């Protein structure tokens, strides 16, 4: 193989040789563009999954809070002789179905909401560190 043959033979990114003379810079640019597009598609997909997951968690949060409120209402309606609940051990509620509904709903909202808020904060903070 002569020197002119060596300059005309190039190796592409798969390692195979071809006889075409190509500019290495342009094929590297195309590879970089493809990698950038794949990376941006991956980011878009992860954000899409994050939104649908976040929506599910929020819906679940409100469903559990509503179920606790309904359970409190039913407890106050069907059970006789209940003492007044105290929300956060400070705020007394009347021993009525509405009082127990408010107590159940607010208690579950706080007990689940604080850890959920922390998880959301940490996940957003972790996403900002990765990018």
C-alpha positions as CSV (number, residue, x, y, z in Angstrom):
1,X,0.0,0.0,0.0
2,X,1.4,3.4,-1.0
3,X,1.2,6.6,1.0
4,X,-1.6,8.0,-1.2
5,X,-3.6,4.8,-0.7
6,X,-3.1,5.1,3.1
7,X,-4.5,8.7,3.1
8,X,-7.6,7.7,1.1
9,X,-8.5,4.7,3.3
10,X,-10.4,5.9,6.4
11,X,-11.9,4.1,9.3
12,X,-15.4,5.0,10.4
13,X,-16.8,4.8,14.0
14,X,-17.7,1.1,13.6
15,X,-14.1,0.2,12.9
16,X,-14.6,-0.9,9.3
17,X,-12.5,0.5,6.5
18,X,-13.9,2.0,3.4
19,X,-12.2,3.4,0.3
20,X,-14.0,6.8,0.4
21,X,-12.1,9.9,1.4
22,X,-14.2,11.6,4.1
23,X,-13.5,14.4,6.5
24,X,-13.1,13.2,10.0
25,X,-14.4,16.4,11.5
26,X,-17.8,16.2,9.7
27,X,-18.4,12.5,10.8
28,X,-17.5,13.4,14.4
29,X,-19.9,16.4,14.3
30,X,-22.7,14.1,13.1
31,X,-21.9,11.6,15.9
32,X,-21.9,14.4,18.4
33,X,-25.2,15.7,17.1
34,X,-26.7,12.2,17.3
35,X,-25.5,11.8,20.9
36,X,-26.9,15.2,21.8
37,X,-30.3,14.4,20.2
38,X,-30.4,11.0,22.0
39,X,-29.5,12.7,25.3
40,X,-32.2,15.4,24.9
41,X,-34.8,12.7,24.0
42,X,-33.9,10.8,27.1
43,X,-34.3,14.0,29.2
44,X,-37.7,14.7,27.7
45,X,-38.8,11.1,28.4
46,X,-37.7,11.3,32.0
47,X,-39.5,14.6,32.5
48,X,-42.7,13.1,30.9
49,X,-42.5,10.1,33.3
50,X,-41.9,12.5,36.2
51,X,-45.0,14.5,35.5
52,X,-47.3,11.5,35.2
53,X,-45.8,10.0,38.3
54,X,-46.2,13.3,40.2
55,X,-49.8,13.5,39.0
56,X,-50.5,10.0,40.3
57,X,-49.0,10.7,43.7
58,X,-51.0,14.0,44.0
59,X,-54.2,12.2,43.1
60,X,-53.4,9.4,45.6
61,X,-52.6,12.0,48.3
62,X,-56.0,13.6,47.8
63,X,-57.8,10.3,47.6
64,X,-56.2,9.1,50.9
65,X,-57.0,12.5,52.6
66,X,-60.6,12.2,51.4
67,X,-60.9,8.6,52.5
68,X,-59.6,9.6,56.0
69,X,-62.2,12.4,56.1
70,X,-64.9,10.0,55.1
71,X,-63.8,7.5,57.7
72,X,-63.9,10.2,60.3
73,X,-67.4,11.3,59.2
74,X,-68.6,7.7,59.4
75,X,-67.0,7.1,62.8
76,X,-68.7,10.3,64.2
77,X,-72.0,9.3,62.6
78,X,-72.2,5.6,63.7
79,X,-70.2,5.5,67.0
80,X,-71.9,6.9,70.1
81,X,-70.1,8.4,73.1
82,X,-66.9,9.6,71.5
83,X,-64.8,12.2,73.1
84,X,-63.7,15.4,71.2
85,X,-60.6,14.9,69.1
86,X,-57.8,17.4,69.4
87,X,-56.0,18.2,66.2
88,X,-52.2,18.3,66.7
89,X,-53.0,17.9,70.4
90,X,-53.9,21.6,70.5
91,X,-57.1,22.4,68.5
92,X,-60.2,20.6,69.8
93,X,-62.8,19.6,67.4
94,X,-66.4,18.9,68.3
95,X,-67.4,15.2,68.6
96,X,-69.7,15.3,65.6
97,X,-69.4,13.6,62.2
98,X,-68.1,16.9,60.7
99,X,-65.6,17.3,63.5
100,X,-64.3,13.8,63.1
101,X,-64.2,14.2,59.3
102,X,-62.1,17.4,59.6
103,X,-59.9,15.8,62.2
104,X,-59.3,12.7,60.1
105,X,-58.7,14.6,56.8
106,X,-56.4,17.2,58.3
107,X,-54.4,14.6,60.3
108,X,-53.8,12.4,57.3
109,X,-53.1,15.5,55.1
110,X,-50.3,16.6,57.6
111,X,-48.9,13.1,58.3
112,X,-48.6,12.2,54.6
113,X,-48.1,15.7,53.2
114,X,-45.0,16.7,55.1
115,X,-42.9,13.6,54.0
116,X,-44.4,13.9,50.5
117,X,-43.4,17.5,50.3
118,X,-39.9,16.6,51.4
119,X,-39.7,13.9,48.7
120,X,-40.8,16.3,46.1
121,X,-38.2,18.9,47.2
122,X,-35.4,16.4,47.3
123,X,-36.3,15.0,43.9
124,X,-36.3,18.4,42.3
125,X,-33.0,19.2,44.0
126,X,-31.5,16.0,42.8
127,X,-32.7,16.7,39.2
128,X,-31.0,20.1,39.3
129,X,-27.7,18.5,40.5
130,X,-27.7,16.0,37.6
131,X,-28.1,18.6,34.9
